[in-house]
């Protein structure tokens, strides 16, 4: 993917944000620090303490690392990792397979890219960074002729399960895949009745996914280590909302 620059203007000038897939060791290290900041410090995730201050797992060495960088501060402010069919084979499978039964999702004659650990620095959550990540993902899908995008969209459980249950109730009503394209979670989120408006509680990142055309593949996985409910998302390339994608950064800013 070639480097892309934001279409937005910040403080009346061209945006200092750039998006690219990086192999630079320092940029990847910054991305791992950002993941730690968002998932551990922000959401209470439990990760190995051997490398304090970064979030790293066994899949990272096999992934492509898509970053959004603020060139003025020289800091990585947005991130998503990409795992394709061939890279997943080398990694021993897709990360999502550790949380869900993917037997109804993965088809032998289709190509897939899995995104994961997607996060945005809390100081950059105006929408521009999410838009740039999605532009990069869409460019990658087109360039590599990917049939399906998938991944785990996380809903924080920092305030308990009620909010997450309400969000999933909304997804079940409006945004689930067809019954023959569901993924069974390996650990279910506890079920209870809640009286909350799930639509109004959908996190910005998941809301962006839904607007692009993503569907949820059924009930969430209870990730106790990361203190989140993970929803498996799936996007057929033919269902991508190109009109929304083209105007993403402007409309979300």
FITORRO-446478 format. One record per residue (C-alpha): residue in three letters; chain; y, x, z. Coordinates in pm, whole numbers, plus 32768, in hexadecimal, padded with zeros to 4 digits. Example, Ala and Ser with C-alpha at 12.3 -4.5 7.8 and 13.67 -1.06 7.14 Angstrom:
+---------+--------+-------+------+------+
| residuo | cadena | north | east |   up |
+---------+--------+-------+------+------+
|     ala |      A |  7E3E | 84CE | 830C |
|     ser |      A |  7F96 | 8557 | 82CA |
+---------+--------+-------+------+------+
//
This chain:
+---------+--------+-------+------+------+
| residuo | cadena | north | east |   up |
+---------+--------+-------+------+------+
|     unk |      A |  8000 | 8000 | 8000 |
|     unk |      A |  8150 | 808C | 7FA2 |
|     unk |      A |  8263 | 8098 | 80A4 |
|     unk |      A |  8323 | 7F51 | 80BC |
|     unk |      A |  8478 | 7F1A | 8154 |
|     unk |      A |  84F2 | 7DE5 | 8207 |
|     unk |      A |  85C5 | 7CF0 | 8141 |
|     unk |      A |  868F | 7C91 | 8273 |
|     unk |      A |  87D6 | 7D29 | 82E2 |
|     unk |      A |  880E | 7D90 | 8446 |
|     unk |      A |  8973 | 7DA2 | 84CA |
|     unk |      A |  89F0 | 7D72 | 8367 |
|     unk |      A |  8930 | 7E98 | 82D2 |
|     unk |      A |  87E1 | 7ED3 | 8231 |
|     unk |      A |  86C1 | 7EB5 | 8325 |
|     unk |      A |  863B | 7FFD | 83B2 |
|     unk |      A |  84DA | 7F6F | 83AF |
|     unk |      A |  83CD | 7FF2 | 82C6 |
|     unk |      A |  8260 | 7F89 | 82A8 |
|     unk |      A |  8145 | 8065 | 8231 |
|     unk |      A |  7FDE | 80CA | 8267 |
|     unk |      A |  7FEE | 8215 | 831B |
|     unk |      A |  7F07 | 833D | 834D |
|     unk |      A |  8007 | 83FA | 841C |
|     unk |      A |  7F71 | 8457 | 856D |
|     unk |      A |  80B9 | 842C | 862C |
|     unk |      A |  80FB | 82D4 | 8597 |
|     unk |      A |  7F99 | 8265 | 85E8 |
|     unk |      A |  7FC6 | 82E4 | 874B |
|     unk |      A |  8107 | 8219 | 8768 |
|     unk |      A |  8049 | 80E9 | 86E9 |
|     unk |      A |  7F3F | 8117 | 87F4 |
|     unk |      A |  8054 | 8130 | 88F8 |
|     unk |      A |  80ED | 7FEE | 8872 |
|     unk |      A |  7F9B | 7F43 | 888F |
|     unk |      A |  7F86 | 7FB5 | 89FB |
|     unk |      A |  80E5 | 7F35 | 8A40 |
|     unk |      A |  809D | 7DDF | 89AB |
|     unk |      A |  7F34 | 7DA3 | 8A13 |
|     unk |      A |  7F11 | 7E61 | 8B5C |
|     unk |      A |  806E | 7E57 | 8BF0 |
|     unk |      A |  80CE | 7D0B | 8B54 |
|     unk |      A |  7F89 | 7C46 | 8B5D |
|     unk |      A |  7EBB | 7CF0 | 8C6C |
|     unk |      A |  7DA6 | 7D7C | 8B8E |
|     unk |      A |  7CAA | 7E6F | 8C21 |
|     unk |      A |  7C71 | 7FA4 | 8B4B |
|     unk |      A |  7BCA | 80F5 | 8B96 |
|     unk |      A |  7CA6 | 81C8 | 8C7A |
|     unk |      A |  7C3D | 8314 | 8BE0 |
|     unk |      A |  7D6C | 8307 | 8AFC |
|     unk |      A |  7E7A | 826E | 8BD4 |
|     unk |      A |  7F91 | 81C9 | 8B13 |
|     unk |      A |  7ED7 | 8186 | 89CF |
|     unk |      A |  7DE4 | 807C | 8956 |
|     unk |      A |  7CCE | 8113 | 8884 |
|     unk |      A |  7B6C | 80A3 | 8831 |
|     unk |      A |  7A49 | 8110 | 8756 |
|     unk |      A |  7AC4 | 804A | 8628 |
|     unk |      A |  7C0F | 8103 | 8607 |
|     unk |      A |  7B7C | 8232 | 8558 |
|     unk |      A |  7AF9 | 8151 | 8441 |
|     unk |      A |  7C33 | 807B | 8416 |
|     unk |      A |  7D6A | 8093 | 8342 |
|     unk |      A |  7EA3 | 8086 | 8418 |
|     unk |      A |  7FBF | 7FA7 | 839E |
|     unk |      A |  8103 | 7FEB | 8455 |
|     unk |      A |  8267 | 7F6D | 8456 |
|     unk |      A |  8354 | 8083 | 84BA |
|     unk |      A |  84C1 | 8088 | 851F |
|     unk |      A |  853B | 81BD | 8469 |
|     unk |      A |  8679 | 81CA | 853B |
|     unk |      A |  85BA | 81EE | 8682 |
|     unk |      A |  848A | 8291 | 85DC |
|     unk |      A |  83A8 | 819E | 8697 |
|     unk |      A |  8284 | 80C3 | 862E |
|     unk |      A |  82E7 | 7F5D | 8683 |
|     unk |      A |  81D6 | 7E93 | 85D7 |
|     unk |      A |  8068 | 7ECF | 8590 |
|     unk |      A |  7F26 | 7E45 | 8502 |
|     unk |      A |  7DE4 | 7EFA | 84B0 |
|     unk |      A |  7D14 | 7EAC | 837D |
|     unk |      A |  7B99 | 7EB9 | 835C |
|     unk |      A |  7B03 | 7E75 | 8204 |
|     unk |      A |  7998 | 7E36 | 81A5 |
|     unk |      A |  7948 | 7FA3 | 8165 |
|     unk |      A |  79FF | 801C | 8299 |
|     unk |      A |  7956 | 7F11 | 836E |
|     unk |      A |  7802 | 7F90 | 82F5 |
|     unk |      A |  785D | 80ED | 836C |
|     unk |      A |  78D5 | 805C | 84BA |
|     unk |      A |  7794 | 7F9A | 84F1 |
|     unk |      A |  782E | 7E49 | 849C |
|     unk |      A |  7971 | 7D89 | 84BB |
|     unk |      A |  7A18 | 7D7F | 8610 |
|     unk |      A |  7A11 | 7C02 | 8601 |
|     unk |      A |  7894 | 7C0D | 85FC |
|     unk |      A |  789B | 7C8E | 8762 |
|     unk |      A |  793F | 7B47 | 87CA |
|     unk |      A |  78BC | 7A47 | 86D0 |
|     unk |      A |  7787 | 79F1 | 8608 |
|     unk |      A |  780B | 7A29 | 84A5 |
|     unk |      A |  76D4 | 79B0 | 83ED |
|     unk |      A |  778D | 7884 | 8359 |
|     unk |      A |  78C3 | 7952 | 8307 |
|     unk |      A |  784D | 7A8F | 8258 |
|     unk |      A |  77C6 | 7A59 | 80F8 |
|     unk |      A |  7715 | 7B73 | 8041 |
|     unk |      A |  77D7 | 7B41 | 7EFD |
|     unk |      A |  7932 | 7B3D | 7F9D |
|     unk |      A |  7A1F | 7C4E | 800F |
|     unk |      A |  7AC8 | 7C47 | 8163 |
|     unk |      A |  7BD7 | 7CF6 | 8222 |
|     unk |      A |  7BEC | 7CD2 | 8399 |
|     unk |      A |  7D35 | 7D00 | 844D |
|     unk |      A |  7D42 | 7D4C | 85BE |
|     unk |      A |  7E13 | 7DC2 | 86E3 |
|     unk |      A |  7F43 | 7D2A | 8636 |
|     unk |      A |  8074 | 7D4E | 8713 |
|     unk |      A |  81EF | 7D64 | 870F |
|     unk |      A |  82D0 | 7E1B | 8803 |
|     unk |      A |  8374 | 7D1C | 88ED |
|     unk |      A |  84CD | 7D98 | 8884 |
|     unk |      A |  8486 | 7D48 | 8713 |
|     unk |      A |  8400 | 7BE6 | 871D |
|     unk |      A |  850A | 7B41 | 8646 |
|     unk |      A |  840D | 7B08 | 852E |
|     unk |      A |  8465 | 7C25 | 8443 |
|     unk |      A |  834C | 7D06 | 84BD |
|     unk |      A |  8245 | 7BF4 | 84A2 |
|     unk |      A |  82C4 | 7BAC | 8344 |
|     unk |      A |  82A1 | 7D17 | 82DF |
|     unk |      A |  8142 | 7D2E | 836C |
|     unk |      A |  80E0 | 7BFA | 82A7 |
|     unk |      A |  817E | 7C80 | 816B |
|     unk |      A |  80B5 | 7DBE | 8195 |
|     unk |      A |  7F75 | 7CFE | 81D3 |
|     unk |      A |  7FB1 | 7C20 | 80A2 |
|     unk |      A |  7FF5 | 7D51 | 7FC8 |
|     unk |      A |  7EB1 | 7DF0 | 803F |
|     unk |      A |  7DEA | 7CB3 | 7FF7 |
|     unk |      A |  7E72 | 7CA2 | 7E96 |
|     unk |      A |  7E4D | 7E16 | 7E4B |
|     unk |      A |  7CE3 | 7E21 | 7EBF |
|     unk |      A |  7C7C | 7CC8 | 7E41 |
|     unk |      A |  7C1A | 7C4D | 7F9C |
|     unk |      A |  7B86 | 7AEF | 7FA5 |
|     unk |      A |  7BB4 | 7AA6 | 8117 |
|     unk |      A |  7C8D | 7B1D | 8234 |
|     unk |      A |  7C04 | 7AF1 | 8392 |
|     unk |      A |  7C48 | 7B67 | 84F1 |
|     unk |      A |  7C71 | 7B04 | 865C |
|     unk |      A |  7DB9 | 7A61 | 86C0 |
|     unk |      A |  7DEB | 7A85 | 8836 |
|     unk |      A |  7E77 | 7981 | 8925 |
|     unk |      A |  7EDC | 7A15 | 8A73 |
|     unk |      A |  7E34 | 7995 | 8BAF |
|     unk |      A |  7F32 | 7A3E | 8C91 |
|     unk |      A |  7FA5 | 78E8 | 8D0B |
|     unk |      A |  7E47 | 7852 | 8D1B |
|     unk |      A |  7D6F | 7798 | 8C1F |
|     unk |      A |  7E2B | 764D | 8C06 |
|     unk |      A |  7F28 | 76C9 | 8B05 |
|     unk |      A |  7E15 | 7761 | 8A2D |
|     unk |      A |  7D44 | 7623 | 8A3D |
|     unk |      A |  7E70 | 7554 | 89CE |
|     unk |      A |  7EAC | 763D | 88A7 |
|     unk |      A |  7D3F | 762E | 883E |
|     unk |      A |  7D47 | 74B2 | 885A |
|     unk |      A |  7E68 | 74B5 | 8762 |
|     unk |      A |  7DAE | 75A2 | 867A |
|     unk |      A |  7C78 | 74C6 | 868A |
|     unk |      A |  7D43 | 739B | 861D |
|     unk |      A |  7E07 | 743E | 8503 |
|     unk |      A |  7D8D | 7598 | 84A5 |
|     unk |      A |  7C13 | 75C3 | 84C5 |
|     unk |      A |  7B3F | 762F | 839C |
|     unk |      A |  7A35 | 754B | 8309 |
|     unk |      A |  78FC | 7524 | 83DD |
|     unk |      A |  7834 | 760E | 82FC |
|     unk |      A |  7932 | 7726 | 832F |
|     unk |      A |  792C | 773F | 84A9 |
|     unk |      A |  78E5 | 7868 | 858C |
|     unk |      A |  783D | 7838 | 86DD |
|     unk |      A |  78E0 | 7902 | 87F6 |
|     unk |      A |  77F4 | 79DD | 88BF |
|     unk |      A |  78B0 | 7984 | 89FF |
|     unk |      A |  7959 | 7830 | 8A15 |
|     unk |      A |  7AA7 | 77EC | 8AB9 |
|     unk |      A |  7A7B | 76FC | 8BDF |
|     unk |      A |  7AC2 | 7597 | 8B73 |
|     unk |      A |  7B9C | 74A4 | 8C30 |
|     unk |      A |  7C86 | 7386 | 8BE1 |
|     unk |      A |  7DF5 | 73E3 | 8BCE |
|     unk |      A |  7F2F | 7318 | 8B99 |
|     unk |      A |  8002 | 7413 | 8AD9 |
|     unk |      A |  809B | 7414 | 897F |
|     unk |      A |  7FD0 | 7526 | 88DA |
|     unk |      A |  80A2 | 7529 | 879D |
|     unk |      A |  81D8 | 7594 | 885D |
|     unk |      A |  8116 | 76AA | 890D |
|     unk |      A |  8087 | 775E | 87DB |
|     unk |      A |  80EB | 78D0 | 87F1 |
|     unk |      A |  81D6 | 794E | 86DE |
|     unk |      A |  80CF | 7A2E | 863D |
|     unk |      A |  7FCB | 791A | 862A |
|     unk |      A |  80D6 | 7826 | 85B2 |
|     unk |      A |  8127 | 7918 | 8498 |
|     unk |      A |  7FB6 | 792D | 843D |
|     unk |      A |  7F9E | 77B3 | 8426 |
|     unk |      A |  80D2 | 779A | 8349 |
|     unk |      A |  803C | 7898 | 825A |
|     unk |      A |  7F08 | 77BB | 8233 |
|     unk |      A |  7E16 | 7849 | 8333 |
|     unk |      A |  7D08 | 7769 | 83CA |
|     unk |      A |  7C5C | 778B | 851B |
|     unk |      A |  7AE0 | 77AA | 850B |
|     unk |      A |  7A92 | 76D7 | 863C |
|     unk |      A |  7A96 | 770C | 87B2 |
|     unk |      A |  7B28 | 784C | 8848 |
|     unk |      A |  7A7C | 7979 | 88E2 |
|     unk |      A |  7ACF | 79C4 | 8A4C |
|     unk |      A |  7B2B | 7B35 | 8A4D |
|     unk |      A |  7B2C | 7B82 | 8BC0 |
|     unk |      A |  7B86 | 7CF2 | 8B91 |
|     unk |      A |  7CC0 | 7C9D | 8ACE |
|     unk |      A |  7D06 | 7B61 | 8B97 |
|     unk |      A |  7D2D | 7A93 | 8A59 |
|     unk |      A |  7C8B | 797A | 8997 |
|     unk |      A |  7C3F | 7A02 | 883D |
|     unk |      A |  7C46 | 790E | 8719 |
|     unk |      A |  7B91 | 7982 | 85E0 |
|     unk |      A |  7C7C | 794D | 84BB |
|     unk |      A |  7C20 | 793C | 834C |
|     unk |      A |  7CF5 | 7935 | 8212 |
|     unk |      A |  7C74 | 78FE | 80B1 |
|     unk |      A |  7D51 | 79C1 | 7FC1 |
|     unk |      A |  7D78 | 7882 | 7EF4 |
|     unk |      A |  7E06 | 77C9 | 8021 |
|     unk |      A |  7F18 | 78C1 | 8070 |
|     unk |      A |  806D | 781A | 8081 |
|     unk |      A |  8124 | 78FF | 7F8E |
|     unk |      A |  826B | 7840 | 7FA7 |
|     unk |      A |  8277 | 7868 | 811E |
|     unk |      A |  820A | 79D2 | 8107 |
|     unk |      A |  8322 | 7A29 | 8014 |
|     unk |      A |  8429 | 79A0 | 80FF |
|     unk |      A |  837B | 7A03 | 8241 |
|     unk |      A |  8467 | 7B0E | 82BE |
|     unk |      A |  85A0 | 7A41 | 8272 |
|     unk |      A |  8524 | 78F8 | 8304 |
|     unk |      A |  8492 | 7998 | 843A |
|     unk |      A |  85B6 | 7A78 | 848A |
+---------+--------+-------+------+------+
//
